[in-house]
Amino acid sequence: MQRVNRKISATPKNAQDPVFLLVKSLTKAQKRQFKLYAKRIEGHRESKFIKLFDFFDQTESYDERELLKQPFVSRAQLANLKSHLYKQLLTSLRLNPSIQNPRMLIREQLDFATVLYQKGLYKQSLKMLEKAKQMAKKWDEKYTQYEIVEFEKIIESQYITRSMSNRTEALVSDARMLGEANMLCSQLSNLSLLLYERLLKAGYVKSDDEYREITQFFFRELPKVEYDQLGFRERLWYSKAHVWYSMITQDFLGLFKHASRWVYLFEQYPEMLSSHPIFYLKANNYLMESLLLLRHPEKFKSTLEQMRQTIDSEGFPVNTNTQALAFLYRVNNELNLHFLKGTFEEGLSLISEVKQGIKRFENQIDAHHVMMLYYKMACMYFGAGDYKQCIDYLRSIIFNSNLTMREDLMCFSRILDVIAHFEAGLDNDLDRLLLSTYRFLIRMNDLHQVQRLLIQFIRELGSVYPQDLKEKFRALHGQLLPLEEDYYERRSFLYLDVLSWLESHITSTPLAQVVARKNAMAVKASRL
């Protein structure tokens, strides 16, 4: 078989030193502010931690051996020097207006109140706390509100304000109300986190028994509340918990309902976008995932466009974290839109931007999401008929020994690799590739019926004569078609649209046309 050996680097080239990564995450403006701040506190620019900053700023990768060759640092000093630089960087960033968000501004007022309290200036401290409390109320920061009220109680217990009776009643009432609200929020966030852990460890439900088990757990742990009576934060966690439950149980319509409610929450409370931009991005990403699962390209496209407009608006917070996630969710869903529409050749225009973004945000995007993007780029090349490029991207997944990823991604990467070799005519050593893929697949845990049928098909593919291929495709299509409607099997077809590929061969129709026709039919039958 003709070998395709080009490898695409998918792991960050920089060692994961926290101080080095923090320096590399700074913008030009933040670096300039830090240098001004550092010179002001040290009084001169010869300080060792400034020299360490300059060294990190000028080098492309972290190499401790090269660092220890520098005259300003010794091995014995290095840990303390890095620790000092790290602290000064964080202090400088804390003072940077571009970094500050509502939560930090509230904390700042609380810190000021603490300083005034320690100076014995009780009236001024209470005034500052009242200002902080109003800010916390505006941004629905009930945990901080509770902390402020408790601080007010401490001051009131030491300082007689001549209106103690009414003041006490108000503080006790506020503390009780905020305590109950925070308890409810904690219950909802705990449930959401436990569901997320369940999804990562066990994946989606695969049987009626698993469905009953997770459903019983969910409704046992879900607090009995009236959604319309909840505040922003409680509604947020309520929606998140239902989104995770819907994903685990593969309830695509439920996922659409609760992700839509989550997105709408930011339309009801637009001021919350500045303090919770990540939750806004995630809400839209899950909404688009539901629309992908339900095959509804028009609603998908409008949701994607709305998210783009919000990200580009003046009110959307811009920092490394939001930029990285905005890039990830945007390009991931732009690729998905092309899959929905069957416009594979058009989708190839995104590849360069995706690769540049992966390089730019290599320290912010985890390896699993990078591999998912590689898999989708491979699928885009496959749909466009460029099988050798498809194989290149798949090999970066298959031969990545430093990555522990979900078995389903590796499974379908290997299956698509075999199919791409078959389509490209790289069949000189096909038997060896089929055998290695088969051995990997049979070692997998909890194989679905779709995967079992594909394993059998792959095992027999090498012995099929060319004139018998179409009949073999037709037989596999007949076995797989009923499983597309099976509650526990249907997700497998989202990783690899093998039915469309088989139909393309059976009917001698381009794959893009088959996908476009099927999705158009799905839209007409949609219940949205």
C-alpha positions as CSV (number, residue, x, y, z in Angstrom):
1,M,0.0,0.0,0.0
2,Q,1.2,3.5,-0.8
3,R,2.1,5.0,2.6
4,V,1.0,8.5,3.6
5,N,3.6,9.5,6.2
6,R,3.1,13.3,6.5
7,K,2.4,14.0,10.2
8,I,0.6,17.0,11.5
9,S,1.7,18.2,14.9
10,A,-1.2,18.4,17.3
11,T,0.5,18.8,20.7
12,P,1.7,22.1,22.1
13,K,5.4,22.7,21.4
14,N,5.9,24.7,24.6
15,A,6.5,23.0,27.9
16,Q,3.7,23.7,30.3
17,D,5.6,26.0,32.7
18,P,2.9,28.3,34.3
19,V,5.0,31.5,34.4
20,F,6.1,31.1,30.8
21,L,2.6,30.4,29.6
22,L,1.3,33.5,31.5
23,V,3.9,35.7,29.8
24,K,3.0,34.3,26.4
25,S,-0.7,34.9,27.0
26,L,-0.1,38.7,27.5
27,T,-1.1,41.2,24.8
28,K,1.2,44.0,23.7
29,A,-0.7,46.5,25.9
30,Q,-0.5,44.2,28.9
31,K,3.2,43.7,28.5
32,R,3.7,47.4,28.2
33,Q,1.7,48.0,31.4
34,F,3.6,45.3,33.3
35,K,7.0,46.9,32.4
36,L,5.8,50.3,33.6
37,Y,4.3,48.7,36.8
38,A,7.5,46.7,37.4
39,K,9.8,49.7,37.0
40,R,7.7,51.7,39.3
41,I,7.7,49.2,42.1
42,E,11.4,48.3,41.7
43,G,12.8,51.7,40.9
44,H,15.1,50.5,38.1
45,R,15.0,48.0,35.2
46,E,17.8,45.8,36.4
47,S,15.7,43.7,38.6
48,K,16.1,40.0,38.1
49,F,12.4,39.3,37.7
50,I,12.2,41.9,34.9
51,K,15.1,40.2,33.1
52,L,13.3,36.9,33.5
53,F,10.2,38.4,32.0
54,D,12.3,39.7,29.0
55,F,13.8,36.3,28.5
56,F,10.4,34.6,28.4
57,D,9.0,37.3,26.2
58,Q,11.8,36.9,23.6
59,T,12.0,33.1,23.5
60,E,9.6,30.9,21.5
61,S,9.6,27.8,23.8
62,Y,10.5,27.1,27.4
63,D,13.9,25.6,27.8
64,E,15.2,25.5,31.4
65,R,18.8,24.6,30.3
66,E,19.0,27.8,28.2
67,L,17.4,29.8,31.0
68,L,20.1,28.6,33.5
69,K,22.8,29.8,31.2
70,Q,21.7,33.4,31.7
71,P,23.9,35.4,34.1
72,F,20.9,36.8,36.2
73,V,19.7,33.5,37.6
74,S,21.0,30.3,39.3
75,R,19.3,27.0,39.8
76,A,18.9,27.8,43.5
77,Q,17.2,31.1,42.8
78,L,15.0,30.0,39.9
79,A,11.9,28.8,41.8
80,N,11.7,31.9,43.9
81,L,12.4,34.2,41.0
82,K,9.6,32.6,38.9
83,S,7.3,32.8,41.9
84,H,8.0,36.5,42.3
85,L,7.5,37.2,38.6
86,Y,4.2,35.3,38.6
87,K,2.9,37.3,41.6
88,Q,3.9,40.6,40.0
89,L,2.3,39.6,36.6
90,L,-1.0,38.8,38.3
91,T,-0.9,42.0,40.4
92,S,-0.3,44.0,37.2
93,L,-3.1,42.2,35.4
94,R,-5.4,42.7,38.3
95,L,-5.0,46.5,37.8
96,N,-5.6,46.3,34.1
97,P,-9.0,47.7,33.0
98,S,-9.2,45.2,30.1
99,I,-9.1,42.3,32.5
100,Q,-11.6,43.6,35.1
101,N,-15.1,42.2,35.1
102,P,-18.1,43.0,37.3
103,R,-17.1,40.3,39.9
104,M,-13.6,41.8,40.3
105,L,-15.1,45.3,40.6
106,I,-17.3,44.1,43.4
107,R,-14.4,42.4,45.1
108,E,-12.5,45.7,44.8
109,Q,-15.2,47.6,46.7
110,L,-15.3,44.9,49.3
111,D,-11.5,45.2,49.8
112,F,-11.8,48.9,50.1
113,A,-14.4,48.4,52.8
114,T,-12.1,46.0,54.7
115,V,-9.3,48.6,54.7
116,L,-11.7,51.3,56.1
117,Y,-12.9,48.9,58.7
118,Q,-9.4,48.1,59.8
119,K,-8.8,51.8,60.2
120,G,-11.8,52.1,62.5
121,L,-13.8,54.2,59.9
122,Y,-17.0,52.3,60.4
123,K,-19.4,54.7,58.6
124,Q,-17.2,54.9,55.6
125,S,-16.8,51.1,55.5
126,L,-20.6,50.6,55.7
127,K,-21.1,53.1,52.9
128,M,-18.6,51.2,50.7
129,L,-20.3,47.9,51.5
130,E,-23.7,49.3,50.5
131,K,-22.2,50.3,47.2
132,A,-20.7,46.9,46.7
133,K,-24.0,45.3,47.7
134,Q,-25.9,47.2,45.1
135,M,-23.4,46.2,42.5
136,A,-23.6,42.5,43.5
137,K,-27.4,42.8,43.4
138,K,-27.3,44.2,39.9
139,W,-25.0,41.4,38.6
140,D,-26.9,38.7,40.6
141,E,-23.8,37.8,42.6
142,K,-25.6,36.4,45.6
143,Y,-22.6,34.6,47.1
144,T,-20.8,38.0,47.3
145,Q,-24.0,39.7,48.5
146,Y,-24.2,37.2,51.4
147,E,-20.6,37.8,52.3
148,I,-21.2,41.6,52.3
149,V,-24.3,41.2,54.5
150,E,-22.2,39.1,57.0
151,F,-19.6,41.8,57.0
152,E,-22.2,44.4,57.7
153,K,-23.4,42.4,60.6
154,I,-19.9,42.3,62.1
155,I,-19.6,46.1,61.8
156,E,-23.1,46.7,63.2
157,S,-22.3,44.5,66.2
158,Q,-19.4,46.8,67.1
159,Y,-20.8,50.2,66.1
160,I,-24.1,51.6,67.3
161,T,-25.8,53.4,64.5
162,R,-28.8,54.6,66.5
163,S,-31.1,52.8,64.1
164,M,-30.0,49.3,65.2
165,S,-33.5,47.7,65.5
166,N,-34.6,48.4,61.9
167,R,-31.1,47.7,60.6
168,T,-30.9,44.3,62.4
169,E,-34.2,43.2,61.0
170,A,-33.2,44.1,57.4
171,L,-29.8,42.4,57.7
172,V,-31.2,39.2,59.2
173,S,-33.9,39.1,56.5
174,D,-31.3,39.6,53.7
175,A,-29.0,37.0,55.2
176,R,-31.9,34.4,55.4
177,M,-33.1,35.1,51.8
178,L,-29.6,35.0,50.3
179,G,-28.7,31.9,52.2
180,E,-31.7,30.1,50.8
181,A,-31.0,31.3,47.3
182,N,-27.3,30.2,47.5
183,M,-28.3,26.8,48.8
184,L,-30.6,26.3,45.8
185,C,-28.0,27.5,43.4
186,S,-25.4,25.1,45.0
187,Q,-27.8,22.2,44.7
188,L,-28.4,22.9,41.0
189,S,-24.7,23.5,40.2
190,N,-23.8,20.3,42.1
191,L,-26.3,18.3,40.0
192,S,-24.9,19.9,36.8
193,L,-21.4,19.0,37.7
194,L,-22.3,15.4,38.7
195,L,-24.1,14.9,35.3
196,Y,-21.1,16.3,33.4
197,E,-18.8,13.9,35.3
198,R,-21.2,11.0,34.4
199,L,-21.1,12.0,30.7
200,L,-17.2,12.1,30.7
201,K,-16.8,8.8,32.5
202,A,-19.7,6.7,31.1
203,G,-20.8,8.5,27.9
204,Y,-24.3,8.4,26.6
205,V,-26.9,5.8,27.8
206,K,-26.7,2.6,25.9
207,S,-29.6,0.7,27.3
208,D,-33.0,1.0,28.9
209,D,-31.5,0.1,32.3
210,E,-28.9,2.9,32.0
211,Y,-31.7,5.3,30.9
212,R,-33.8,4.4,34.0
213,E,-30.8,4.7,36.3
214,I,-29.8,8.2,35.2
215,T,-33.4,9.4,35.0
216,Q,-34.1,8.3,38.6
217,F,-30.9,10.0,39.8
218,F,-31.7,13.2,37.9
219,F,-35.2,13.7,39.3
220,R,-34.2,12.6,42.8
221,E,-31.5,15.3,42.9
222,L,-33.3,18.0,41.0
223,P,-34.8,20.6,43.5
224,K,-38.5,21.2,43.1
225,V,-38.7,24.8,41.9
226,E,-40.8,27.1,39.7
227,Y,-38.5,28.2,36.9
228,D,-40.3,31.6,36.5
229,Q,-39.7,32.3,40.1
230,L,-35.9,31.9,39.9
231,G,-33.2,34.5,39.4
232,F,-30.7,34.6,36.6
233,R,-28.1,32.5,38.3
234,E,-30.5,29.8,39.4
235,R,-32.1,29.6,35.9
236,L,-28.6,29.3,34.4
237,W,-27.7,26.2,36.5
238,Y,-31.2,24.8,36.1
239,S,-30.8,25.0,32.3
240,K,-27.3,23.6,32.4
241,A,-28.4,20.6,34.5
242,H,-31.2,19.8,32.0
243,V,-28.8,20.2,29.0
244,W,-26.5,17.6,30.5
245,Y,-29.3,15.3,31.3
246,S,-30.7,15.6,27.7
247,M,-27.2,14.9,26.3
248,I,-26.7,11.8,28.4
249,T,-30.1,10.4,27.6
250,Q,-29.8,11.4,23.9
251,D,-33.0,13.4,24.1
252,F,-32.3,15.7,21.1
253,L,-35.5,17.7,21.4
254,G,-35.0,18.1,25.1
255,L,-31.5,19.4,24.4
256,F,-32.9,21.9,21.9
257,K,-35.6,23.1,24.4
258,H,-33.2,23.7,27.3
259,A,-30.3,25.0,25.3
260,S,-32.8,27.5,23.7
261,R,-34.0,28.5,27.1
262,W,-30.4,29.0,28.2
263,V,-29.7,31.3,25.2
264,Y,-32.9,33.2,25.8
265,L,-31.8,33.8,29.3
266,F,-29.1,36.2,28.0
267,E,-31.7,37.9,25.9
268,Q,-33.8,38.5,29.1
269,Y,-30.7,39.7,31.0
270,P,-28.4,41.3,28.4
271,E,-26.4,43.0,31.1
272,M,-25.2,39.5,32.3
273,L,-23.2,39.0,29.1
274,S,-20.3,41.0,30.4
275,S,-19.9,38.9,33.5
276,H,-20.8,35.5,32.0
277,P,-19.5,35.5,28.4
278,I,-18.3,31.9,28.6
279,F,-21.8,30.7,29.6
280,Y,-23.2,32.6,26.7
281,L,-20.8,30.9,24.3
282,K,-21.5,27.4,25.7
283,A,-25.3,28.0,25.5
284,N,-25.1,28.7,21.8
285,N,-22.7,25.8,21.2
286,Y,-25.1,23.4,22.8
287,L,-28.1,24.9,21.0
288,M,-26.2,24.4,17.7
289,E,-25.3,20.8,18.7
290,S,-29.0,20.1,19.2
291,L,-29.8,21.6,15.7
292,L,-27.0,19.4,14.2
293,L,-28.5,16.3,15.8
294,L,-31.9,17.2,14.6
295,R,-30.6,18.2,11.2
296,H,-32.0,21.7,10.9
297,P,-29.5,23.8,8.9
298,E,-31.6,27.0,8.6
299,K,-32.1,27.4,12.4
300,F,-28.4,26.3,12.8
301,K,-27.3,29.0,10.4
302,S,-29.3,31.8,12.1
303,T,-28.1,30.8,15.6
304,L,-24.5,30.8,14.3
305,E,-24.9,34.2,12.7
306,Q,-26.4,35.7,15.9
307,M,-23.5,34.3,18.0
308,R,-21.0,35.8,15.5
309,Q,-22.7,39.2,15.7
310,T,-22.7,39.1,19.5
311,I,-19.0,38.1,19.7
312,D,-18.1,41.0,17.3
313,S,-20.2,43.6,19.3
314,E,-18.6,46.2,21.5
315,G,-20.2,44.9,24.6
316,F,-18.7,41.4,24.4
317,P,-15.7,41.0,26.7
318,V,-12.4,40.4,24.9
319,N,-9.7,38.3,26.6
320,T,-7.6,35.3,25.8
321,N,-10.2,32.9,27.3
322,T,-13.2,34.3,25.4
323,Q,-11.2,34.6,22.2
324,A,-10.1,31.0,22.4
325,L,-13.6,29.6,23.1
326,A,-15.2,31.9,20.6
327,F,-12.8,30.6,18.0
328,L,-13.4,27.0,18.9
329,Y,-17.2,27.2,18.9
330,R,-17.4,29.3,15.8
331,V,-15.1,27.2,13.5
332,N,-16.5,24.0,14.9
333,N,-20.0,25.0,14.1
334,E,-19.0,26.5,10.7
335,L,-17.6,23.1,9.8
336,N,-20.8,21.5,11.1
337,L,-22.9,23.8,8.9
338,H,-21.1,22.6,5.8
339,F,-21.7,19.0,6.9
340,L,-25.4,19.7,7.3
341,K,-25.6,21.3,3.9
342,G,-23.3,18.8,2.1
343,T,-21.1,21.7,0.9
344,F,-17.8,19.9,1.5
345,E,-15.7,21.8,-1.2
346,E,-16.8,25.1,0.2
347,G,-15.9,24.0,3.7
348,L,-12.3,23.4,2.6
349,S,-11.8,27.2,2.6
350,L,-12.1,27.1,6.5
351,I,-9.1,24.7,6.9
352,S,-6.4,27.3,6.8
353,E,-8.2,29.5,9.4
354,V,-8.8,26.4,11.7
355,K,-5.1,25.4,11.6
356,Q,-4.0,29.0,12.3
357,G,-6.4,29.2,15.3
358,I,-5.2,25.9,16.7
359,K,-1.6,27.2,16.6
360,R,-2.6,30.6,18.1
361,F,-4.6,29.1,21.0
362,E,-2.5,26.0,21.5
363,N,-2.2,26.7,25.3
364,Q,-6.0,27.4,25.7
365,I,-7.6,24.6,23.7
366,D,-7.3,21.1,25.1
367,A,-5.9,18.2,23.1
368,H,-9.3,16.4,22.8
369,H,-11.0,19.4,21.1
370,V,-8.0,19.8,18.8
371,M,-8.4,16.2,17.7
372,M,-12.1,16.7,17.2
373,L,-11.3,19.6,14.8
374,Y,-8.7,17.4,13.0
375,Y,-11.4,14.7,12.6
376,K,-13.8,17.2,11.2
377,M,-11.2,18.5,8.8
378,A,-10.5,14.9,7.7
379,C,-14.2,14.4,7.1
380,M,-14.4,17.6,5.1
381,Y,-11.6,16.4,2.8
382,F,-13.3,13.0,2.5
383,G,-16.6,14.6,1.5
384,A,-14.7,16.7,-1.1
385,G,-13.1,13.6,-2.5
386,D,-9.5,14.4,-1.4
387,Y,-8.8,11.1,0.3
388,K,-5.1,11.5,0.7
389,Q,-5.5,14.8,2.7
390,C,-8.2,13.0,4.7
391,I,-5.7,10.3,5.6
392,D,-3.1,12.9,6.7
393,Y,-5.4,14.4,9.3
394,L,-6.7,11.0,10.5
395,R,-3.1,9.8,11.0
396,S,-2.5,12.7,13.3
397,I,-5.2,11.3,15.5
398,I,-4.4,7.6,15.1
399,F,-0.7,7.9,15.8
400,N,-0.9,10.4,18.6
401,S,0.6,8.3,21.4
402,N,0.6,11.2,23.9
403,L,-3.2,11.6,23.8
404,T,-5.8,9.8,25.8
405,M,-9.1,10.3,24.0
406,R,-12.6,8.9,24.0
407,E,-12.8,5.6,22.3
408,D,-15.6,6.6,19.9
409,L,-13.4,9.2,18.2
410,M,-10.5,6.8,17.8
411,C,-12.9,4.1,16.6
412,F,-14.4,6.2,13.8
413,S,-11.0,7.7,12.9
414,R,-9.7,4.2,12.2
415,I,-12.8,3.2,10.3
416,L,-12.7,6.3,8.1
417,D,-9.0,5.7,7.6
418,V,-9.7,2.3,6.1
419,I,-12.5,3.7,3.9
420,A,-10.4,6.6,2.7
421,H,-7.6,4.2,1.7
422,F,-10.1,2.1,-0.1
423,E,-11.5,5.2,-2.0
424,A,-8.0,6.5,-2.8
425,G,-7.0,3.1,-4.3
426,L,-4.2,2.7,-1.8
427,D,-4.8,-1.1,-1.6
428,N,-1.4,-2.7,-2.0
429,D,-1.2,-3.4,1.7
430,L,-4.9,-3.2,2.5
431,D,-5.0,-6.5,4.3
432,R,-2.5,-5.3,6.9
433,L,-4.5,-2.1,7.5
434,L,-7.7,-4.0,7.8
435,L,-6.2,-6.4,10.3
436,S,-4.7,-3.7,12.5
437,T,-8.0,-1.8,12.5
438,Y,-10.0,-4.9,13.2
439,R,-7.8,-5.8,16.1
440,F,-8.1,-2.3,17.6
441,L,-11.9,-2.3,17.3
442,I,-12.5,-5.7,18.9
443,R,-10.5,-4.5,22.0
444,M,-12.9,-1.6,22.5
445,N,-15.4,-1.7,25.3
446,D,-19.2,-1.4,24.8
447,L,-19.3,-1.6,21.1
448,H,-22.6,-0.5,19.5
449,Q,-24.3,-2.6,16.8
450,V,-23.3,0.0,14.2
451,Q,-19.7,-0.5,15.1
452,R,-20.0,-4.3,15.1
453,L,-21.5,-4.3,11.6
454,L,-18.8,-2.0,10.4
455,I,-16.1,-4.3,11.9
456,Q,-17.6,-7.2,10.1
457,F,-17.7,-5.2,6.8
458,I,-14.1,-4.1,7.2
459,R,-13.0,-7.7,8.0
460,E,-14.6,-9.0,4.8
461,L,-13.7,-6.0,2.5
462,G,-10.3,-7.3,1.5
463,S,-11.7,-10.5,0.0
464,V,-14.6,-8.9,-2.1
465,Y,-14.2,-8.8,-5.8
466,P,-14.7,-5.4,-7.5
467,Q,-17.8,-6.6,-9.4
468,D,-19.4,-7.7,-6.1
469,L,-18.7,-4.4,-4.2
470,K,-22.0,-2.7,-5.0
471,E,-24.0,-5.7,-3.7
472,K,-21.8,-5.7,-0.6
473,F,-22.6,-2.0,-0.1
474,R,-26.3,-2.6,-0.6
475,A,-26.3,-5.4,2.0
476,L,-24.5,-3.3,4.6
477,H,-26.9,-0.4,3.9
478,G,-29.8,-2.7,4.5
479,Q,-28.4,-3.7,7.9
480,L,-27.6,-0.2,9.0
481,L,-30.7,1.7,7.9
482,P,-33.0,0.5,10.7
483,L,-30.4,1.4,13.3
484,E,-30.5,5.1,12.2
485,E,-33.8,5.3,14.1
486,D,-32.7,3.3,17.0
487,Y,-32.6,5.4,20.2
488,Y,-29.2,4.1,21.3
489,E,-27.5,3.6,18.0
490,R,-28.3,6.8,16.1
491,R,-25.5,8.9,17.5
492,S,-22.9,6.7,15.8
493,F,-24.1,8.0,12.4
494,L,-23.1,11.5,13.4
495,Y,-19.4,10.6,13.6
496,L,-19.4,8.9,10.3
497,D,-22.3,9.3,7.8
498,V,-21.7,5.8,6.5
499,L,-25.3,5.5,5.1
500,S,-24.8,8.5,2.8
501,W,-21.4,7.1,1.7
502,L,-23.1,3.7,0.9
503,E,-26.0,5.4,-0.9
504,S,-23.4,7.4,-2.9
505,H,-21.9,4.1,-4.2
506,I,-25.1,2.3,-4.6
507,T,-26.7,5.1,-6.7
508,S,-23.5,6.4,-8.3
509,T,-24.3,9.9,-7.0
510,P,-21.8,12.3,-5.5
511,L,-21.7,12.2,-1.7
512,A,-22.4,15.9,-1.4
513,Q,-25.7,15.5,-3.3
514,V,-26.8,12.6,-1.2
515,V,-26.1,14.5,2.0
516,A,-27.8,17.7,0.8
517,R,-30.9,15.7,-0.3
518,K,-31.2,13.8,3.0
519,N,-30.9,16.9,5.1
520,A,-33.5,18.7,3.0
521,M,-35.9,15.9,3.7
522,A,-35.0,16.0,7.4
523,V,-35.9,19.7,7.6
524,K,-39.4,19.0,6.0
525,A,-40.0,16.3,8.6
526,S,-38.7,18.4,11.5
527,R,-40.9,19.0,14.6
528,L,-39.1,22.2,15.5
